């Protein structure tokens, strides 16, 4: 009897996984689970809305289509105003799926609606659509206001829904959609929509100042600084917008601050910080100070005039992560000038932290760099500890962590010769500098997109953690530019064993870390191969610089240290999140 029950259960599960099921059954069986699908929170209303957006065969539920929509919703890439668009795209995708290349048919690889549209745009243009476009040509000229025109650009303001559809023809804007899904009136009630058209290639951009939106024809959001400085490159049209809109500079800050806070510089953004309203200016400065780019964060402090607008945690974050930045001293001096009292912050931690990094700087030391104590021991300064009213330093010596005051730290480092020149005699200055700069470029330019190539959700989390690890550059801005200028203006104090052994050791460890994560968590393909090729080239350069006797190859994680005399390697082991050789004592032969 028990075997019969097991067989019936197994057959039932197989039927559920193989055969199509109804939407109601899918909800009851899977999607009502609040832990797995928290966005629904046990409410079937949003489930039904998503379920209505894709084409069904015999009215049955389709997991592939549904989970594509759910993932868009979860990542804030599907708004109410885009529901009609998602429905149109999926219908077009389903109708033409046999014409789409096999490697492009998996919906889960598309992270936004514009990504999906790139694949199905060639299939647009049915007879019905052409007929509708023909009808739009009957819109009277007075429904479209031409407010600016020169040899290159034209700016139009549509006054009616039909006019908006006509000027937005060929775009993915909700203001140019079918009548039932058109949002023109919603935006127009708040203020004018400006449609900017390039007369040469017919490219289109839409601006709505009140809502802080600037999009291209594919409905991709653009920072206003990028648009005016790199797309338009037209001083006359920019001047026209400045005069046309009193809120021009507010618009610049609304649309561009997030982009500026993650790196980059814009003269127009600087103008906006000077000229925008107090509210938008303050919002922008707060966003900058909570960003990840050192220069942008410094900007957020330097443009502030009121010390009460700055939070202690923002200053603490800046000191911890950017104390070596060339703007650091300017920021601290500015904060003192506007009245920030480091002795009077909430718990005294900022003062202690600042003192701790000042002391490190005086002794030419940095955090997160490996210093050699002797032939068998290395020391790394992990962080400045602020639990007491004087700075202490969290250090790691050969895997063991501890807290020491400044004199204790200096005692460790001055015990024996701190640095040894690990370079080969044949290694040139150019080889070493190129190696350090190439590594920094590799991380800063390419790492952000790695998570999109993850094998699964667990892998994606691991890759995001790897990305977070490198948010702070391996080489700070000042040192980076000093290195880049080294070939032009040589400096004896920059190119020395103390500096190079610290950076080369750090980079070697990072190469191990990145290569292991790429191997384990990135899907097989061209992207993964490209990354591994880049890392292999850096590994080869590293060998050439320090000599093959310094390192050994391990097939699992690239560069590793050799075991010391009298020991042999038996596989690998993980310590504190990193992979190291498992060295065991050699057995004497009888």
Backbone torsions as a table, in degrees:
resi	resn	phi	psi	omega
1	UNK	NA	-43.8	-179.5
2	UNK	-60.4	-40.9	179.5
3	UNK	-65.6	-35.6	178.9
4	UNK	-65.2	-43.0	179.0
5	UNK	-62.1	-44.8	178.8
6	UNK	-59.9	-40.8	-179.4
7	UNK	-64.9	-43.8	179.4
8	UNK	-63.3	-41.8	178.4
9	UNK	-63.0	-43.2	-179.5
10	UNK	-64.0	-41.8	179.2
11	UNK	-64.8	-38.3	-179.8
12	UNK	-65.2	-41.8	178.4
13	UNK	-65.5	-39.9	178.9
14	UNK	-63.9	-39.4	178.8
15	UNK	-63.5	-40.6	-179.9
16	UNK	-64.8	-37.2	-175.9
17	UNK	-81.6	-25.3	-175.4
18	UNK	-97.9	-50.2	-175.8
19	UNK	-78.9	156.4	175.8
20	UNK	-69.9	147.7	177.6
21	UNK	-125.4	163.2	179.5
22	UNK	-75.8	161.5	178.9
23	UNK	-62.8	-40.3	179.3
24	UNK	-61.7	-39.8	179.2
25	UNK	-67.1	-39.0	178.0
26	UNK	-62.0	-40.9	178.5
27	UNK	-63.6	-49.5	-177.6
28	UNK	-63.0	-40.0	-173.1
29	UNK	-81.1	-38.1	-171.5
30	UNK	-123.3	-58.3	-162.3
31	UNK	-80.6	-5.9	174.7
32	UNK	-81.5	-6.7	179.3
33	UNK	-71.6	111.1	-174.5
34	UNK	-71.1	-22.9	179.3
35	UNK	-75.2	-42.1	-178.6
36	UNK	-80.8	-30.4	-177.3
37	UNK	-131.1	70.8	-174.2
38	UNK	-65.0	-23.1	-178.5
39	UNK	-63.3	-31.8	179.6
40	UNK	-78.9	-31.8	179.1
41	UNK	52.2	37.5	178.5
42	UNK	76.3	3.2	-178.6
43	UNK	-99.5	122.1	-173.4
44	UNK	-79.9	-9.9	-174.8
45	UNK	-61.4	-49.0	179.8
46	UNK	-68.5	-34.7	175.2
47	UNK	-57.3	-46.2	-179.4
48	UNK	-64.7	-36.3	179.0
49	UNK	-63.3	-45.2	178.8
50	UNK	-67.1	-39.2	-177.3
51	UNK	-64.4	-23.9	-178.1
52	UNK	-85.2	-2.6	-172.7
53	UNK	-92.2	-8.3	-176.4
54	UNK	-123.0	154.5	-179.2
55	UNK	-70.6	140.3	-177.7
56	UNK	-116.7	147.5	173.9
57	UNK	-100.2	117.2	-177.6
58	UNK	56.4	30.6	176.3
59	UNK	71.1	16.5	-175.3
60	UNK	-93.3	156.1	179.8
61	UNK	-69.9	142.7	177.5
62	UNK	-124.9	110.9	-174.7
63	UNK	-64.8	-40.1	-177.9
64	UNK	-60.6	-49.3	178.8
65	UNK	-63.7	-43.7	-174.5
66	UNK	-65.4	-44.5	-177.0
67	UNK	-71.1	-28.1	172.2
68	UNK	-60.1	-46.4	-180.0
69	UNK	-67.2	-40.7	-179.6
70	UNK	-63.0	-40.7	179.7
71	UNK	-66.2	-36.9	175.4
72	UNK	-62.7	-43.6	-179.8
73	UNK	-63.8	-41.0	-176.5
74	UNK	-66.0	-32.6	-178.3
75	UNK	-98.0	15.7	177.2
76	UNK	61.7	31.5	178.4
77	UNK	-104.8	6.2	178.7
78	UNK	-135.0	104.7	178.7
79	UNK	-99.4	164.8	-179.7
80	UNK	-54.4	-40.1	-176.1
81	UNK	-70.8	-11.2	-179.7
82	UNK	-100.9	0.3	-176.7
83	UNK	-60.1	-42.5	-178.8
84	UNK	-62.4	-36.5	-177.7
85	UNK	-68.1	-43.6	178.1
86	UNK	-59.2	-40.5	179.4
87	UNK	-63.6	-45.0	179.5
88	UNK	-63.0	-44.3	-177.9
89	UNK	-62.9	-44.1	-177.5
90	UNK	-68.9	-35.0	175.4
91	UNK	-64.5	-42.1	178.9
92	UNK	-67.5	-39.5	177.7
93	UNK	-62.1	-47.5	-177.8
94	UNK	-64.9	-40.3	-177.3
95	UNK	-67.5	-32.1	-173.6
96	UNK	-114.9	19.7	-173.4
97	UNK	-60.9	-30.6	179.8
98	UNK	-69.3	-19.6	-179.5
99	UNK	-92.0	-10.1	-178.5
100	UNK	-87.0	134.8	178.6
101	UNK	-52.9	145.9	-174.5
102	UNK	-56.4	-38.1	-177.3
103	UNK	-77.2	-2.0	179.2
104	UNK	-108.7	4.8	-173.5
105	UNK	-87.2	-12.2	179.4
106	UNK	-81.3	109.5	-176.2
107	UNK	-61.7	-27.8	-173.4
108	UNK	-67.7	-12.6	178.8
109	UNK	-81.0	-10.3	-179.3
110	UNK	-96.7	119.2	-174.1
111	UNK	-93.7	-13.1	178.1
112	UNK	-141.6	163.4	175.8
113	UNK	-64.0	-41.3	176.3
114	UNK	-58.5	-33.9	176.8
115	UNK	-61.0	-42.9	178.8
116	UNK	-67.6	-39.1	-178.2
117	UNK	-63.0	-32.9	177.9
118	UNK	-56.7	-30.9	-177.2
119	UNK	-84.0	-36.1	-171.5
120	UNK	-103.1	-0.3	-175.2
121	UNK	-62.4	-30.6	-178.8
122	UNK	-67.4	-16.0	-176.7
123	UNK	-94.5	1.1	178.5
124	UNK	-74.1	163.7	173.7
125	UNK	105.2	41.0	176.4
126	UNK	-71.6	169.7	-179.7
127	UNK	-60.5	-39.0	179.6
128	UNK	-62.3	-43.2	-179.0
129	UNK	-65.1	-40.6	179.1
130	UNK	-63.8	-37.1	178.9
131	UNK	-64.3	-42.4	179.7
132	UNK	-64.4	-40.5	-179.9
133	UNK	-64.8	-36.6	178.1
134	UNK	-62.5	-40.0	-179.7
135	UNK	-64.0	-33.0	-178.0
136	UNK	-66.7	-21.9	-179.0
137	UNK	-67.5	-12.4	179.5
138	UNK	-82.7	-0.2	178.8
139	UNK	-62.6	133.2	-178.8
140	UNK	-70.4	145.8	-176.4
141	UNK	-57.3	-33.1	-176.2
142	UNK	-69.3	-11.3	179.1
143	UNK	-83.5	-6.6	176.9
144	UNK	-124.1	120.2	-179.0
145	UNK	-97.7	121.9	177.7
146	UNK	-91.8	109.1	-171.2
147	UNK	-103.9	-15.6	179.1
148	UNK	-155.3	143.9	174.7
149	UNK	-160.2	136.7	170.5
150	UNK	-138.1	-163.8	-175.4
151	UNK	-66.3	-23.0	-173.2
152	UNK	-113.6	-34.1	-170.8
153	UNK	-126.9	152.8	175.6
154	UNK	-133.9	137.7	177.8
155	UNK	-120.1	125.1	-178.4
156	UNK	-120.4	148.6	172.9
157	UNK	-121.4	108.4	177.1
158	UNK	-72.8	139.1	-177.4
159	UNK	-104.0	-15.7	-179.8
160	UNK	-133.9	168.1	179.4
161	UNK	-63.2	-41.5	179.2
162	UNK	-63.4	-41.5	178.7
163	UNK	-63.5	-38.9	178.8
164	UNK	-63.5	-39.0	178.0
165	UNK	-65.2	-37.4	-178.6
166	UNK	-69.7	-49.0	-178.3
167	UNK	-71.3	-22.9	179.3
168	UNK	-95.3	12.4	-179.5
169	UNK	-56.2	131.8	179.6
170	UNK	87.1	0.1	178.6
171	UNK	-103.2	175.2	177.3
172	UNK	-110.3	25.8	-179.4
173	UNK	-75.7	142.5	176.5
174	UNK	-69.6	-17.2	177.2
175	UNK	-81.1	-3.0	177.4
176	UNK	-120.6	17.8	-175.3
177	UNK	-85.3	175.3	175.2
178	UNK	-57.1	158.2	-172.1
179	UNK	-53.3	-44.3	-174.7
180	UNK	-67.4	-23.2	-176.5
181	UNK	-113.4	5.0	-174.4
182	UNK	-76.1	134.4	-178.0
183	UNK	-110.5	18.8	-176.8
184	UNK	-56.9	-49.3	-175.6
185	UNK	-62.5	-34.5	179.1
186	UNK	-60.7	-44.0	179.5
187	UNK	-77.0	-42.5	-174.9
188	UNK	-64.4	-30.0	177.8
189	UNK	-64.0	-27.0	179.5
190	UNK	-85.8	-31.5	-178.0
191	UNK	167.5	170.1	-175.7
192	UNK	-62.6	144.3	168.1
193	UNK	-96.0	129.8	178.3
194	UNK	-106.3	123.3	177.4
195	UNK	-108.4	115.8	-178.2
196	UNK	-102.5	123.2	-174.1
197	UNK	-121.4	129.5	173.9
198	UNK	-81.4	120.9	-174.6
199	UNK	-72.7	-16.1	-179.5
200	UNK	-82.3	-54.2	-176.4
201	UNK	-110.5	4.1	177.7
202	UNK	64.4	19.4	174.8
203	UNK	-68.7	146.1	-173.2
204	UNK	-128.3	147.0	177.7
205	UNK	-139.5	142.9	-178.1
206	UNK	-121.2	131.5	-179.4
207	UNK	-120.7	134.3	173.2
208	UNK	-132.4	104.4	-170.8
209	UNK	-67.2	-41.9	-176.0
210	UNK	-62.8	-35.3	-177.0
211	UNK	-96.9	-3.0	179.0
212	UNK	64.3	43.6	-179.0
213	UNK	-120.5	135.6	173.8
214	UNK	-140.4	117.2	-174.8
215	UNK	-131.8	154.4	173.0
216	UNK	-88.8	-174.1	-174.9
217	UNK	-64.0	-26.2	178.5
218	UNK	-85.8	6.4	-179.7
219	UNK	68.7	27.2	174.6
220	UNK	-87.4	132.8	-179.7
221	UNK	-70.3	138.4	177.9
222	UNK	-121.4	140.6	169.6
223	UNK	-66.8	138.5	-178.9
224	UNK	-63.2	-33.8	178.7
225	UNK	-61.5	-43.3	178.1
226	UNK	-63.9	-42.3	-177.0
227	UNK	-62.6	-50.2	-175.1
228	UNK	-74.6	-32.3	-174.9
229	UNK	-92.1	-25.2	-174.3
230	UNK	-122.6	-23.6	178.3
231	UNK	-93.4	-55.9	179.7
232	UNK	-68.3	-56.0	-173.2
233	UNK	47.5	41.5	-174.4
234	UNK	-132.5	100.2	-174.8
235	UNK	-63.4	-35.2	-177.7
236	UNK	-65.4	-44.1	-180.0
237	UNK	-68.9	-38.6	177.1
238	UNK	-62.2	-43.3	177.5
239	UNK	-61.4	-36.2	178.6
240	UNK	-62.9	-44.0	179.1
241	UNK	-64.7	-38.4	179.0
242	UNK	-59.0	-42.4	-179.2
243	UNK	-76.8	-33.7	-177.3
244	UNK	-69.7	-35.9	-172.1
245	UNK	-120.8	120.6	174.9
246	UNK	-67.4	-24.8	-178.1
247	UNK	-98.5	23.3	-178.5
248	UNK	-56.1	-48.7	-176.2
249	UNK	-72.1	-31.6	173.0
250	UNK	-60.7	-41.3	180.0
251	UNK	-62.5	-40.8	178.0
252	UNK	-58.7	-46.9	-178.6
253	UNK	-67.9	-41.2	-178.9
254	UNK	-58.8	-42.8	-171.6
255	UNK	-93.3	-13.3	-169.6
256	UNK	-118.3	-14.6	-172.0
257	UNK	-62.2	-42.5	179.6
258	UNK	-59.4	-41.3	-179.1
259	UNK	-67.1	-44.8	-180.0
260	UNK	-64.9	-35.3	-176.3
261	UNK	-67.7	-18.2	179.5
262	UNK	-101.6	14.3	175.5
263	UNK	127.5	151.5	177.0
264	UNK	108.9	169.2	-179.9
265	UNK	-141.8	145.9	179.1
266	UNK	-145.4	126.5	177.0
267	UNK	-66.0	-36.9	178.7
268	UNK	-63.3	-38.3	178.3
269	UNK	-64.2	-39.4	176.9
270	UNK	-61.8	-42.2	176.8
271	UNK	-59.7	-40.6	-178.4
272	UNK	-65.2	-39.0	178.1
273	UNK	-62.0	-29.8	178.5
274	UNK	-77.9	-31.3	-165.9
275	UNK	-115.7	-10.7	-175.9
276	UNK	-73.9	170.6	177.2
277	UNK	-66.5	157.3	-177.3
278	UNK	-58.3	-40.1	-177.0
279	UNK	-64.0	-51.6	-177.8
280	UNK	-65.7	-36.2	178.7
281	UNK	-62.2	-44.7	-179.3
282	UNK	-66.4	-39.9	176.6
283	UNK	-60.4	-42.3	-178.8
284	UNK	-65.5	-43.7	-179.1
285	UNK	-63.4	-39.5	177.4
286	UNK	-62.7	-42.1	179.7
287	UNK	-64.4	-42.6	178.6
288	UNK	-60.3	-44.9	-175.6
289	UNK	-69.2	-15.3	178.0
290	UNK	-105.3	13.0	-178.3
291	UNK	-82.5	-165.1	-176.9
292	UNK	-119.0	-5.6	-178.5
293	UNK	-99.7	127.5	-174.4
294	UNK	-58.4	-44.8	-178.3
295	UNK	-65.7	-41.1	-179.9
296	UNK	-65.7	-41.6	178.8
297	UNK	-63.0	-42.1	177.7
298	UNK	-59.4	-41.5	177.5
299	UNK	-58.2	-42.2	-179.8
300	UNK	-61.0	-30.6	176.4
301	UNK	-82.0	-43.2	-172.2
302	UNK	-68.4	-24.8	179.5
303	UNK	-92.1	-1.7	-179.6
304	UNK	-82.0	138.7	-179.7
305	UNK	-112.9	-14.0	-175.0
306	UNK	-117.7	114.9	-177.4
307	UNK	-63.1	-22.7	-177.6
308	UNK	-76.8	-8.7	176.3
309	UNK	-86.9	-5.5	-176.2
310	UNK	-107.2	128.8	-179.7
311	UNK	-89.6	148.9	179.5
312	UNK	-57.4	-39.8	-176.0
313	UNK	-65.6	-29.4	178.8
314	UNK	-68.2	-43.2	177.9
315	UNK	-65.0	-43.3	-178.9
316	UNK	-61.4	-43.7	178.7
317	UNK	-60.8	-40.5	-179.0
318	UNK	-66.8	-44.0	-179.6
319	UNK	-63.5	-42.9	-177.1
320	UNK	-64.6	-36.4	-170.7
321	UNK	-104.0	-20.7	-172.3
322	UNK	-133.0	28.3	-178.6
323	UNK	-66.0	-20.5	179.9
324	UNK	-93.5	-2.0	-177.3
325	UNK	-70.1	147.7	-177.3
326	UNK	-65.4	-21.2	-179.7
327	UNK	-87.6	-6.3	-169.9
328	UNK	-58.1	-50.8	-176.4
329	UNK	-63.9	-36.3	177.6
330	UNK	-62.9	-40.9	179.8
331	UNK	-63.8	-47.2	-178.1
332	UNK	-62.2	-44.0	179.3
333	UNK	-62.6	-40.9	179.3
334	UNK	-63.6	-43.5	-179.8
335	UNK	-61.4	-39.2	177.4
336	UNK	-65.5	-40.4	-178.3
337	UNK	-63.5	-37.0	-178.1
338	UNK	-86.0	-0.9	172.4
339	UNK	108.9	12.2	175.8
340	UNK	-72.7	124.2	-178.6
341	UNK	-103.7	104.0	-177.5
342	UNK	-68.9	-19.5	178.3
343	UNK	-82.4	-13.5	-171.5
344	UNK	-118.4	20.1	178.0
345	UNK	-74.1	171.4	-167.2
346	UNK	-46.8	-48.8	-175.8
347	UNK	-130.7	12.8	177.9
348	UNK	80.1	-1.7	-174.3
349	UNK	-67.3	-35.1	-178.6
350	UNK	-63.6	-44.1	179.1
351	UNK	-60.5	-46.3	-178.7
352	UNK	-64.7	-42.3	-179.7
353	UNK	-62.3	-44.5	179.8
354	UNK	-62.7	-43.2	178.3
355	UNK	-62.0	-41.5	-179.0
356	UNK	-60.6	-44.8	179.5
357	UNK	-73.5	-31.7	174.5
358	UNK	-61.2	-43.9	-179.8
359	UNK	-63.7	-40.4	177.6
360	UNK	-61.6	-42.6	-178.1
361	UNK	-63.9	-39.7	179.7
362	UNK	-60.0	-35.1	-177.6
363	UNK	-98.1	13.0	177.2
364	UNK	56.2	45.9	178.0
365	UNK	-118.1	155.4	179.0
366	UNK	-136.2	157.2	174.8
367	UNK	-80.5	157.4	175.4
368	UNK	60.7	30.4	173.0
369	UNK	-123.6	139.6	-176.2
370	UNK	-89.1	121.0	177.9
371	UNK	-106.9	139.9	-177.9
372	UNK	-90.8	122.5	178.8
373	UNK	-85.9	-50.0	175.8
374	UNK	-151.7	-166.1	-174.4
375	UNK	-65.6	-23.3	-176.1
376	UNK	-112.5	-10.3	-173.3
377	UNK	-125.3	141.5	173.7
378	UNK	-127.9	152.1	-179.6
379	UNK	-126.1	136.5	176.3
380	UNK	-125.9	129.2	175.0
381	UNK	-84.8	112.4	-174.3
382	UNK	-83.1	-43.5	-176.1
383	UNK	-168.1	169.4	173.2
384	UNK	-96.4	126.5	-179.0
385	UNK	-94.1	133.3	-174.3
386	UNK	-116.7	22.3	-176.6
387	UNK	-71.0	-28.2	178.1
388	UNK	-105.6	178.8	-177.8
389	UNK	-86.4	13.7	172.0
390	UNK	-140.2	152.8	-175.8
391	UNK	-73.2	138.2	168.1
392	UNK	-124.0	161.7	-173.4
393	UNK	-120.7	129.1	174.6
394	UNK	-83.4	119.7	-176.8
395	UNK	-122.7	161.0	176.4
396	UNK	-131.5	122.1	176.9
397	UNK	-117.1	111.9	-179.6
398	UNK	48.9	44.5	174.7
399	UNK	91.1	-6.4	179.7
400	UNK	-105.3	127.3	-177.5
401	UNK	-96.4	151.8	176.6
402	UNK	-164.2	168.0	178.5
403	UNK	-112.9	130.1	179.1
404	UNK	-138.2	148.1	172.2
405	UNK	-75.0	178.1	-175.8
406	UNK	-59.0	-45.2	-177.3
407	UNK	-64.3	-34.5	177.1
408	UNK	-66.3	-40.1	178.3
409	UNK	-62.8	-46.2	-178.9
410	UNK	-66.2	-32.6	178.5
411	UNK	-63.1	-44.0	176.9
412	UNK	-59.6	-48.1	-172.3
413	UNK	-72.8	-29.0	-177.6
414	UNK	-94.6	3.8	-177.2
415	UNK	-60.9	-45.8	178.9
416	UNK	-137.1	-178.6	177.5
417	UNK	-55.2	119.5	-171.4
418	UNK	-73.9	-41.2	-175.7
419	UNK	-124.9	147.1	173.0
420	UNK	-123.4	144.8	179.2
421	UNK	-74.9	107.7	-175.1
422	UNK	-90.1	1.1	-175.4
423	UNK	-79.6	149.3	169.7
424	UNK	-67.4	149.5	178.6
425	UNK	-62.6	-30.1	-177.3
426	UNK	-80.7	-10.4	-178.0
427	UNK	-69.6	131.4	-179.4
428	UNK	-93.8	161.4	178.1
429	UNK	-58.5	-42.8	-178.0
430	UNK	-62.8	-41.2	179.8
431	UNK	-59.3	-44.9	-177.6
432	UNK	-67.6	-46.6	-179.5
433	UNK	-62.8	-44.2	178.9
434	UNK	-59.4	-40.2	-179.9
435	UNK	-61.8	-47.1	-179.2
436	UNK	-64.7	-44.5	-179.1
437	UNK	-67.3	-41.0	179.5
438	UNK	-61.5	-39.7	178.9
439	UNK	-64.2	-44.5	179.9
440	UNK	-62.9	-40.9	177.5
441	UNK	-62.3	-43.1	-177.9
442	UNK	-55.7	-45.7	-178.4
443	UNK	-73.4	-46.7	-172.3
444	UNK	-69.9	-29.6	-174.7
445	UNK	-96.4	-25.9	-169.0
446	UNK	-118.2	-15.0	-168.5
447	UNK	-73.1	-27.7	-173.1
448	UNK	-61.8	-29.4	-174.5
449	UNK	-93.1	-4.4	-175.3
450	UNK	-59.9	-38.6	-175.5
451	UNK	-61.1	-24.2	-179.9
452	UNK	-72.7	-10.0	179.7
453	UNK	-108.2	20.6	-176.9
454	UNK	-69.0	150.3	179.2
455	UNK	-68.1	-37.3	-178.9
456	UNK	-159.4	-175.6	-176.3
457	UNK	-64.0	-38.6	179.0
458	UNK	-64.5	-42.0	177.7
459	UNK	-64.5	-38.7	-179.5
460	UNK	-61.5	-41.1	179.0
461	UNK	-62.0	-42.4	179.5
462	UNK	-63.3	-39.7	-179.8
463	UNK	-71.2	-33.8	176.3
464	UNK	-65.5	-40.7	177.9
465	UNK	-63.2	-37.7	176.7
466	UNK	-64.2	-42.0	178.8
467	UNK	-61.9	-42.7	179.0
468	UNK	-60.0	-36.3	-178.9
469	UNK	-60.2	-32.5	-176.5
470	UNK	-104.7	17.4	176.6
471	UNK	-62.2	-39.8	173.7
472	UNK	-83.4	121.7	-175.6
473	UNK	-57.3	146.3	176.9
474	UNK	-62.4	-36.1	178.9
475	UNK	-117.1	123.9	-178.5
476	UNK	-70.0	164.6	-172.7
477	UNK	-55.9	-44.3	-176.4
478	UNK	-63.9	-47.9	-179.2
479	UNK	-64.4	-37.8	-179.6
480	UNK	-58.0	-49.3	-178.1
481	UNK	-71.0	-30.7	175.1
482	UNK	-64.1	-40.5	177.7
483	UNK	-65.9	-44.3	-178.0
484	UNK	-62.2	-32.5	-179.4
485	UNK	-87.5	-5.6	-172.1
486	UNK	-58.5	-36.6	-176.7
487	UNK	-69.6	-24.1	-178.1
488	UNK	-88.5	-49.3	-178.3
489	UNK	-123.5	88.9	-176.7
490	UNK	-61.3	140.8	175.9
491	UNK	-127.6	125.4	-176.9
492	UNK	-65.3	-37.8	-173.7
493	UNK	-75.5	-17.0	-179.5
494	UNK	-82.1	-43.3	-176.0
495	UNK	-94.1	85.8	-178.9
496	UNK	-144.4	161.4	-176.5
497	UNK	-57.4	-38.1	-179.3
498	UNK	-57.6	-49.7	-177.9
499	UNK	-68.3	-48.9	-171.8
500	UNK	-71.2	-41.2	-178.6
501	UNK	-63.6	-34.1	177.8
502	UNK	-64.4	-50.6	-177.6
503	UNK	-69.2	-40.7	-177.9
504	UNK	-65.3	-39.9	177.2
505	UNK	-63.4	-43.0	179.4
506	UNK	-62.4	-45.9	-177.8
507	UNK	-66.0	-38.6	177.6
508	UNK	-57.7	-45.1	179.2
509	UNK	-64.7	-38.3	179.4
510	UNK	-67.2	-35.5	177.5
511	UNK	-60.9	-42.8	176.8
512	UNK	-58.7	-47.7	-176.4
513	UNK	-62.5	-48.7	-177.2
514	UNK	-67.5	-43.9	-177.7
515	UNK	-62.4	-41.3	179.0
516	UNK	-62.0	-42.3	-179.4
517	UNK	-68.8	-39.2	177.8
518	UNK	-63.5	-43.5	179.7
519	UNK	-63.0	-42.1	-172.8
520	UNK	-82.5	-35.1	-166.1
521	UNK	-116.0	-9.2	-178.6
522	UNK	-98.7	139.5	-179.2
523	UNK	-65.0	147.0	177.7
524	UNK	-63.3	140.5	179.5
525	UNK	156.9	-171.5	-176.4
526	UNK	-62.3	-39.9	-177.3
527	UNK	-62.5	-47.2	-179.8
528	UNK	-64.3	-44.1	179.9
529	UNK	-59.9	-41.3	179.2
530	UNK	-61.1	-43.7	179.3
531	UNK	-63.6	-46.3	-177.8
532	UNK	-64.8	-33.9	176.7
533	UNK	-64.2	-42.8	179.6
534	UNK	-61.7	-44.2	-179.3
535	UNK	-65.0	-40.0	179.4
536	UNK	-61.1	-38.7	178.8
537	UNK	-65.2	-39.8	178.1
538	UNK	-67.0	-37.9	177.5
539	UNK	-61.7	-43.0	-179.4
540	UNK	-63.9	-40.2	178.1
541	UNK	-64.0	-42.0	179.9
542	UNK	-60.3	-44.5	178.2
543	UNK	-59.8	-41.7	-177.8
544	UNK	-65.4	-31.2	-177.2
545	UNK	-78.4	-46.7	-171.4
546	UNK	-103.3	-8.8	178.7
547	UNK	97.3	138.8	-175.1
548	UNK	-64.8	-22.9	-178.8
549	UNK	-71.2	-11.8	-178.5
550	UNK	-84.7	-21.6	-173.1
551	UNK	-136.7	166.1	173.0
552	UNK	-136.0	159.2	-179.0
553	UNK	-95.5	134.2	173.9
554	UNK	-122.7	128.5	-172.4
555	UNK	-65.3	-16.7	-177.7
556	UNK	-90.3	-33.8	-174.7
557	UNK	-144.6	27.5	169.4
558	UNK	77.4	-124.3	-172.8
559	UNK	-79.0	128.3	176.4
560	UNK	-140.6	159.0	177.6
561	UNK	-78.1	147.8	174.9
562	UNK	-77.5	152.6	176.4
563	UNK	-70.5	154.2	-178.7
564	UNK	-77.1	171.6	-173.9
565	UNK	-59.8	134.7	179.5
566	UNK	91.1	-3.3	179.5
567	UNK	-124.0	157.2	178.0
568	UNK	-133.9	153.6	-177.3
569	UNK	-84.3	133.4	173.9
570	UNK	-124.9	81.5	179.4
571	UNK	75.4	-160.4	-178.2
572	UNK	-124.2	160.5	175.1
573	UNK	-137.8	155.2	-179.6
574	UNK	-105.4	126.0	177.2
575	UNK	-133.2	125.2	177.6
576	UNK	54.1	38.8	175.3
577	UNK	82.8	5.0	-179.8
578	UNK	-124.4	158.6	-179.5
579	UNK	-98.7	131.9	179.8
580	UNK	-133.8	156.7	174.6
581	UNK	-64.3	141.0	176.0
582	UNK	-92.1	97.1	-174.7
583	UNK	-92.2	126.2	178.3
584	UNK	-124.5	154.3	-176.9
585	UNK	-69.5	136.4	179.7
586	UNK	-67.8	139.5	177.1
587	UNK	-85.8	136.1	178.4
588	UNK	-75.4	133.8	179.3
589	UNK	-76.0	135.9	179.8
590	UNK	-79.3	NA	NA
